[in-house]
């Protein structure tokens, strides 16, 4: 179970980074929906191992909601690349001041 948890967490790191890069913070609802579906599935599955895997994945989805917003802050600080095709909230505030 520990190895599965490690792999799931490792999978969600690039999902959060790519989600924020392409969709911004708007992708948080996708993590919410996936988490709700996975919690329901975890409650319905009888096998303890699969139920645990689904539960860990659901929690990772919920945790990713927070991480998407934190990822946006990391992009703002310059720690991660910006998507040149997107407008960021802090760019809009500069335009309003002109």
N, C-alpha and C positions, 0 to 999 in steps of 0.2 A: 504494500500500500504506500509505503514511503517513496518508492521509486516512481510509482504512478503519480503521486502528488508532485514530486520534483519535475517530472515530464510535463504535467499539465501547467504548472507555474511557468516553466520554460517556454511553453507554447504561447502563453498569454502575453509575454513580454513583447514579442514582435507584433502580435495582434493589436496591442494598444498603440504601439509606435506607428504602425501602418494605418490604423483607424484614425488616429489624430492627424496624420499627414494628409490623408485623402479626404476625410470628412470633417475634421475639426472635432469639437466637443459634441457635435450633433450625434455622433455614433454611440453615445452613452445609452440611449434607449434600446439599441440592439443588444448590448450586454445585459440590460435589465430583462428584456424579453427572454433571452437565452437562459438567464439564471432562473427565472420563474418556471420555465418549461423543464429545466433540469432538476429543480427541486421537486416538482410534481412527479417527474419520472423516478427520482430517487425514492420517493415515498411509495410508489406503486410497484417497484421491482422487489421481488422476494429474496433474491440472492444478495447476501450481505456485501460481498465483494463489489458487485456491479452497483449496488445502491451507494456504497461508499465512494466509488469512482464518480458517479453522477453527482453526489453531494459535494465532493471536492471541486469538481468542475463548475458547479453552480456557484459555490463560494468564490471561486476565481473570477467568474463573470461579474459578480457583485463588487468584488474588490477592484476590478478593472474600470468600473465607473469612476471611482476616485482617481485611479491612475491616469485616465484620459485627461482629466482636468489638470493633474500635476504634470503630465506630459506637455500640455500646452504651455505651462510655466517654464518648463525646461527649454522648449523651443524659443520662448520669449527671451530667455537668458542667453541663447545662442549655443546651448549645449547639444542641440539636435538641429538638423537642417529644416529650413522652412520650405513649404511647398510654394513655388513661385506662381502657381495658378490660383492660389487662394488669397483672400483678404483676411487679415487677422484683426481681432477686436482692437488691439492697441494701435494698428495702422489707421483705423477710422477716427480715433480720437485726435490724431495728428492732423487729419484732413479737416476736422471740425474747427481747429484752432486757426486755420489759415484765413 
